[in-house]
Amino acid sequence: MEYPLMVLEEKMKLKGRMALVGVAAGLSVVAGSAGLALAGGPAATAGKAPNAADTTQVRVLKTDAAVQIAQATIDAAEQGGHHVTVVIMDRSGQVRVSLHGDGAGPQTDESAKRKAFTAVSFGQPTTALAANAGGTNPSIRDLPGTLFLGGGIPITINGEIVAAIGVGGAPSGALDHQYAEAGLAATR
């Protein structure tokens, strides 16, 4: 039996904004073609069946918490007179929430996503990473999908990185970072 990729997309109306909340579950076609399957599937019967020692648990920020953080960040930016987009990305690089604020430019979506990706990938705020991304030699700045401007911050629970926030749209990375911090602080 094949297990298709199942994607749940829910559109929510939040204070006049549209948020796209995505959750991916199941196996992709790539995993199936690589011979990976769930227990009981064709690939599992060909060899040793997986057991508990072959698995790991991964903490994921709940959707409600991600939406609250994103909304608090948008509110902080609006109080500062700026229009931003906020992306909350889980540890595996999946976008959990993307909230495009009223008046935010079209470039802010990609900026926020790349900042969240960079922060969750390296486990550090993008402001700290930017200091190491200079020079003319190849460096971490050359990795696809990264953006080394302020506004990306890892989200930790009990010392474990579970997600990251990325903010794009304020006139500087320092302001994006400030709004991300405000959004996180409002939900603690």
Secondary structure, DSSP 8 states (H G I E B T S, - for coil): ----EEEEEEEEEETTEEEEEEEEEE--HHHHHTT---TTSHHHHHS----GGG--------HHHHHHHHHHHHHHHHHTT---EEEEEETTS-EEEEEE-TT--THHHHHHHHHHHHHHHHTS-HHHHHTTS-SSS--GGGSTT---SS-EEEEEETTEEEEEEEEE-SSSHHHHHHHHHHHHHHT-
